[in-house]
């Protein structure tokens, strides 16, 4: 209750997970200490590999189709991300650069996002994306943007947030000398506590680009010109093509 970690608002104290530490004032800290005056549960170390397999087996075709339709991406791309179902939420495994599953992200049918207890934040690493390939690699933010780029036949990995996953991505790319494109969300401007303005998605992309530039053949940051993210652009592109195909010659 004395401090919090924010993944979007900067402070003078960066943290290893890509966020920033913010110390809370006495009023806020006292409130949370009173509200959370209970014995904390002991979190057992999860076997994420077996848990992920279980969730994948739980996923029925109608659930897969429902999220595919909602997100506007293919069922095949969601399956390449090893999507599952925990009984209430969709699940997506997160991996480290050794391909080990270190955590599982959950996404509710109403788009609330959280993680299985004791998860570590990792990368969305689709089946078929090879670490040693010399293909152009695109780095996207989140699982849905990752799925959209898979539909476009790109090699892509997803980072967990606009500022997270930097350490893992550097380890993933070390010694590979790949050409990399970082897809940045086109966020609305945000205001920091000191009154200055920033754009979380774009600034997070540029920080990642600076970190991986020494270990890549080339790196570019791309943001959609009109859309919030690559998935919105992809959906509009599909809709435009579909409408064009229905027009009379």
Number of C-alpha atoms within 10 A of each C-alpha: 16 15 12 13 18 15 18 20 17 17 17 8 11 15 13 10 18 19 21 19 17 17 14 13 11 11 9 13 16 13 12 13 12 10 10 10 8 8 6 7 6 7 8 8 9 14 11 20 14 11 18 23 14 14 20 19 13 15 17 11 9 9 15 19 15 13 16 18 11 9 16 18 23 17 19 14 23 24 16 15 25 20 25 27 22 19 10 10 20 24 26 25 31 28 21 21 17 10 14 13 24 19 26 28 23 22 19 14 14 7 10 9 13 14 16 16 13 15 18 17 23 29 30 30 27 25 11 10 16 13 17 12 12 12 15 14 21 22 24 28 26 16 26 21 24 29 31 25 23 23 16 10 10 16 22 27 25 27 24 21 23 25 23 23 22 25 17 18 21 18 15 17 18 14 11 15 17 20 17 23 19 23 25 24 25 19 15 11 12 14 12 13 10 7 8 9 11 17 16 22 23 21 15 20 27 16 13 23 20 10 15 21 16 13 17 18 12 15 21 14 16 17 18 15 10 9 15 16 21 24 21 17 16 19 14 14 11 13 12 11 10 11 9 11 10 8 7 5 5
